[in-house]
Amino acid sequence: MQTRILTAITLMLGMAGIAAAHERAVEFPKTEEGKVILAADLHTHTVFSDGEVWPSIRVKEARKDGLQMLAVTEHLEHQPHKEDIPHPDRNRSYEVATEALEAGDGRELFVINGAEVTRGQPHGHINAVFLDDANALLTDSPRAAIEAANEQGAFVFLNHPNWVPQQPDGIARLSDYHRELIADGLLHGIEVANGTLDGHSEHALEIALGEGLTVLGTSDIHGLVDWTHDAGNGGHRPMTLVIAETRSPEAMKTALLNGDTVAWNYDDLLGKAENVEKVVKACLSLSVSSYPDESAVLPVDIVNNCPLNFTLQNTSRVTFQNTSDVVRIERDDHFTVHARTGERVAEVSLDFSVLNTQTGFRENLDISLSADVPR
């Protein structure tokens, strides 16, 4: 008997492990207009700058996390391991990652070349991705480095603008130098969430919306994703959700340059309202059963088809019989509300404020979900 119990426990633990592994690889449904929502991390480090792992580990982590795109972005100037790992070619980390990609398990992942131009203020830290040659950015002038990146057709963005060593009050600001880069079309995006800082910046989001910059969430990972973000056990790295026409690096680059992105950090979605709405409406829907007996209280399932949890506040005139106005829908799950519709209706519509979104400084997305009621 004891042996059978132990065997059953072992099988359950094994099945739980399989489920956890399956849940780790994120996948999003298409938007209502048929575009794909693809996960990208455009800011990572390895031992080829100040990270702690070999580039092949970054590729394996990205595959486990279900990323569609991974950028290799070593510091050009900050090289603390150069005595042990000398590499005059700043493309070497990308080359090693590409070799690991070719020897992988066949899951679709795009690895792109990048670099981090690391200087003091007013430049700060700026990433360039989709590079042909990172060596061309090794210049005395930081602006010349950014110009060299743009000459290669790179996507260029400002890193962690709220980093306390550069902004002691933790409030993201643009320098006059940054504003010049934006005005000259040389700076395209800004991080609003950064995993090394373990948080997000409402002020950076405000800057992005005001200046027309692409909204980004990145891990800026130096150690292991599993240890840093509890990946595989319910956590995930911060990442950028790219709303693209197709699953291709060209389509993703176009979407990045067009600003068609949402930053995802913990359960928070940050970005332009129209982009956040596309992601939320791809995730959430209503599934409705018929009214029971003679009742005018309608069971409504709020269905979540995405790998993040949602917290919704009911703002409808309709109230709920079984719960308060604030409801939480777990990832890849549903929550049933009993809606007091007043009378039997042919269509139910519910209005919500999505509390785990930011579409402006302390602003949440408002959405309406509707469904026909079976007779």
C-alpha positions in Angstrom: 0.0 0.0 0.0 2.8 2.4 1.0 4.6 1.6 -2.3 1.5 2.4 -4.3 1.1 5.8 -2.5 4.7 6.7 -3.1 4.4 5.8 -6.8 1.2 7.9 -7.1 3.0 10.9 -5.4 5.9 10.5 -7.8 3.7 10.4 -10.8 1.8 13.5 -9.6 5.1 15.4 -9.0 6.3 14.3 -12.4 3.1 15.6 -14.1 3.3 18.8 -12.2 6.9 19.2 -13.4 5.7 18.7 -17.0 2.9 21.2 -16.6 5.3 23.8 -15.1 7.7 23.3 -18.0 4.9 23.7 -20.5 3.6 26.9 -18.7 7.0 28.5 -18.8 7.2 28.9 -22.6 4.9 31.9 -23.1 2.5 32.0 -26.1 -0.1 34.6 -26.9 -3.2 34.4 -29.1 -3.4 36.6 -32.3 -5.0 40.0 -32.0 -8.5 40.6 -33.3 -7.0 41.9 -36.5 -4.9 38.8 -37.0 -1.5 40.1 -36.0 0.9 37.9 -33.9 2.1 38.9 -30.4 5.7 37.8 -30.0 7.9 37.9 -27.0 11.4 39.5 -27.2 14.2 40.3 -24.8 16.5 43.0 -26.3 18.9 43.6 -23.4 21.1 40.7 -22.1 24.6 40.1 -21.0 27.1 37.2 -20.8 30.7 36.7 -19.7 31.8 38.6 -22.8 31.0 41.8 -20.8 29.8 41.8 -17.2 27.4 38.8 -17.2 27.9 35.4 -15.5 27.0 32.8 -18.1 28.2 31.7 -21.6 26.1 32.9 -24.6 24.8 29.3 -25.2 23.0 29.5 -21.8 21.2 32.7 -22.9 19.9 30.8 -26.0 18.7 27.8 -24.0 17.0 30.1 -21.5 15.3 32.0 -24.3 14.0 28.8 -25.8 12.6 27.7 -22.4 10.9 31.0 -22.0 9.3 30.9 -25.4 11.0 34.0 -26.7 10.7 34.7 -30.4 13.7 37.1 -30.4 16.8 37.4 -28.2 19.3 40.3 -28.6 23.0 39.8 -27.5 23.9 43.3 -26.2 27.3 43.2 -24.5 28.8 46.4 -23.0 31.3 47.7 -25.5 33.4 49.7 -23.0 32.7 47.9 -19.7 34.8 44.7 -20.0 35.5 43.3 -16.4 36.4 39.8 -17.7 38.8 40.9 -20.3 41.9 39.5 -18.5 40.2 36.0 -18.6 38.2 36.3 -21.8 40.0 38.7 -24.1 38.0 39.3 -27.3 38.9 42.3 -29.5 36.0 41.3 -31.8 32.9 42.7 -30.1 30.7 40.4 -32.3 32.1 37.3 -30.7 29.3 36.8 -28.1 26.7 37.0 -30.9 28.7 34.5 -33.0 28.8 32.0 -30.0 25.1 32.5 -29.4 24.4 31.8 -33.1 26.4 28.6 -33.0 24.3 27.5 -30.0 21.2 28.4 -31.9 22.1 26.2 -34.8 22.7 23.3 -32.5 19.4 23.8 -30.7 16.2 21.8 -30.4 14.4 23.3 -33.5 12.2 25.8 -31.6 11.9 29.0 -33.6 14.1 31.7 -32.1 15.7 34.6 -33.7 19.0 35.8 -32.2 20.1 39.3 -33.3 23.4 41.2 -32.8 23.5 44.2 -30.6 25.7 46.2 -28.2 25.4 48.6 -25.2 27.2 51.9 -25.5 28.1 52.6 -21.9 29.1 56.1 -20.9 28.5 58.6 -18.1 25.9 61.2 -18.2 24.4 62.8 -20.3 24.7 59.8 -22.6 24.1 57.1 -20.0 23.6 53.6 -21.4 22.1 53.1 -24.8 21.4 49.8 -26.7 21.6 49.3 -30.4 20.2 46.0 -31.9 20.0 44.6 -35.4 23.7 45.4 -35.9 25.9 44.1 -38.7 29.1 44.9 -36.9 29.3 46.0 -33.2 33.0 46.9 -33.6 32.0 50.0 -35.6 30.5 51.5 -32.4 33.8 51.5 -30.6 34.5 55.2 -30.9 35.7 58.0 -28.6 32.5 59.9 -29.2 29.3 58.3 -27.9 27.2 60.2 -30.5 29.4 58.9 -33.2 28.7 55.4 -31.9 24.9 56.0 -32.1 25.3 57.4 -35.6 27.3 54.3 -36.6 24.5 52.1 -35.3 21.9 54.0 -37.3 24.1 53.8 -40.4 23.7 50.0 -40.0 19.9 50.3 -39.8 19.8 49.6 -36.1 17.0 50.0 -33.6 18.4 52.2 -30.8 16.9 52.7 -27.3 17.7 54.3 -24.0 18.3 51.9 -21.1 17.0 52.1 -17.5 16.5 55.9 -17.5 15.4 55.8 -13.8 18.6 54.0 -12.7 19.5 55.5 -9.3 23.3 55.9 -9.9 22.4 58.2 -12.7 19.1 59.6 -11.4 19.4 59.6 -7.5 15.6 60.3 -7.1 14.7 57.3 -9.3 12.7 59.6 -11.7 13.4 59.0 -15.4 14.4 62.2 -17.3 15.8 63.0 -20.7 19.0 65.0 -21.0 19.4 67.7 -23.7 21.7 65.2 -25.4 18.9 62.6 -25.5 16.5 65.1 -26.9 18.9 65.9 -29.7 19.2 62.2 -30.6 15.4 62.0 -30.7 15.1 65.1 -32.8 17.7 63.8 -35.2 15.9 60.4 -35.5 18.8 58.5 -33.9 17.0 57.3 -30.7 13.9 55.1 -31.2 12.8 53.6 -27.9 13.1 53.6 -24.1 13.0 51.0 -21.4 10.0 51.3 -19.1 10.7 48.0 -17.3 14.2 46.6 -16.6 14.8 43.3 -14.8 18.0 44.3 -13.2 16.3 47.3 -11.5 13.4 44.9 -10.5 10.7 47.4 -11.4 9.2 49.7 -13.9 9.1 53.5 -14.4 5.8 55.4 -14.9 7.9 58.4 -15.7 9.7 56.5 -18.5 6.3 55.5 -19.9 5.3 59.2 -19.8 8.4 60.1 -21.7 7.8 57.3 -24.3 4.2 58.5 -24.9 5.2 62.2 -25.0 8.2 61.7 -27.3 6.8 59.0 -29.6 9.4 56.4 -28.4 8.8 52.7 -28.6 7.9 51.2 -25.2 10.2 48.3 -24.1 10.5 45.8 -21.3 13.9 44.0 -20.9 15.6 41.6 -18.5 19.1 43.2 -18.7 19.9 39.8 -17.3 23.4 39.2 -15.9 22.9 36.0 -13.9 20.5 33.1 -14.5 17.0 33.9 -15.5 15.7 31.0 -13.3 17.4 32.4 -10.2 16.7 36.1 -10.9 13.1 35.8 -12.0 12.0 32.4 -10.6 11.4 31.3 -14.2 9.8 27.9 -14.4 8.1 28.3 -11.1 5.5 30.9 -12.0 7.9 33.9 -12.7 9.1 35.3 -15.9 11.7 37.8 -17.1 10.5 41.2 -18.1 10.1 41.3 -21.9 8.7 43.2 -24.8 5.5 42.0 -26.5 5.9 42.8 -30.2 2.7 43.1 -32.3 3.9 42.1 -35.7 2.4 41.1 -39.1 4.3 37.8 -39.2 6.8 35.6 -37.2 9.9 37.0 -38.8 12.8 39.2 -37.6 12.0 41.7 -40.4 8.4 42.0 -39.3 9.5 42.4 -35.7 12.0 45.1 -36.5 9.3 47.0 -38.5 6.9 46.7 -35.5 9.6 48.0 -33.1 10.4 51.0 -35.3 6.6 51.6 -35.6 6.1 51.5 -31.8 3.8 48.5 -31.9 4.9 47.1 -28.5 3.8 46.5 -25.0 6.2 46.0 -22.0 5.4 43.0 -19.8 6.7 43.0 -16.2 5.3 40.7 -13.5 1.6 40.9 -14.4 1.8 44.5 -15.6 1.3 45.5 -19.2 2.6 49.0 -20.1 2.3 50.9 -23.3 0.2 53.0 -25.7 -3.5 52.4 -25.0 -4.2 51.0 -28.5 -1.4 48.5 -28.2 -2.3 47.4 -24.6 -5.9 47.0 -25.7 -4.9 44.7 -28.6 -3.0 42.4 -26.2 -5.8 42.5 -23.5 -8.5 41.8 -26.0 -6.5 38.9 -27.5 -6.3 37.5 -24.0 -9.8 38.0 -22.5 -13.2 37.1 -23.7 -16.6 36.2 -22.3 -18.2 32.7 -22.4 -21.9 32.7 -21.5 -24.4 30.0 -20.5 -28.1 30.5 -20.6 -30.0 31.9 -17.7 -30.9 29.3 -15.0 -34.6 28.7 -14.4 -36.5 32.1 -14.2 -33.5 34.0 -12.9 -32.2 37.3 -14.3 -28.8 36.5 -12.8 -26.5 35.3 -15.6 -23.4 33.1 -15.1 -20.6 34.6 -17.2 -17.1 33.1 -17.6 -14.3 35.6 -18.0 -11.8 33.6 -20.0 -8.1 34.3 -20.0 -6.1 32.7 -22.8 -2.8 34.2 -21.9 0.2 33.4 -19.6 -0.4 36.3 -17.2 -2.9 37.1 -14.5 -5.4 39.9 -14.9 -7.0 42.0 -12.2 -10.2 43.7 -13.3 -12.4 46.2 -11.7 -16.1 46.1 -12.8 -17.2 49.5 -13.9 -20.5 48.4 -15.5 -23.9 49.3 -14.2 -24.3 45.5 -13.9 -23.2 44.2 -10.5 -22.2 40.7 -9.5 -24.1 38.3 -7.2 -21.1 36.2 -6.1 -18.1 38.5 -5.8 -17.1 42.1 -5.4 -16.3 44.4 -8.3 -12.6 43.5 -8.3 -11.9 40.1 -9.8 -8.7 38.2 -10.6 -8.5 35.9 -13.6 -5.5 33.5 -13.3 -3.4 32.8 -16.4 -4.8 30.3 -18.8 -7.9 30.0 -16.7 -11.3 31.5 -16.2 -13.4 33.2 -13.5 -17.2 32.9 -13.3 -19.2 36.0 -12.3 -23.0 35.9 -11.7 -24.1 39.1 -13.4 -27.3 40.8 -12.2 -28.6 42.0 -15.6 -31.9 43.2 -14.2 -33.8 41.5 -17.0 -33.0 38.7 -19.4 -31.0 40.1 -22.2 -29.9 38.7 -25.6 -26.4 40.1 -25.2 -24.3 40.8 -22.1 -21.7 43.5 -22.1 -19.3 44.1 -19.1 -17.1 47.1 -18.7 -13.8 46.9 -16.8 -10.8 48.9 -15.7 -7.8 46.6 -16.2 -5.8 47.3 -13.0 -2.7 45.5 -14.1 -2.2 47.9 -17.1 -0.7 51.3 -17.5 -1.4 53.4 -20.5 -0.2 56.7 -19.1 1.0 58.1 -15.8 -1.2 56.2 -13.3 -3.7 55.5 -16.0 -5.4 52.1 -16.5 -6.9 50.7 -19.7 -10.7 50.6 -19.9 -12.3 47.8 -21.9 -15.7 46.4 -22.8 -16.3 42.6 -23.3 -19.5 41.3 -24.7 -21.1 38.0 -25.7 -24.4 36.7 -27.0 -26.6 34.9 -24.5 -27.9 31.4 -25.5 -31.6 31.0 -25.5 
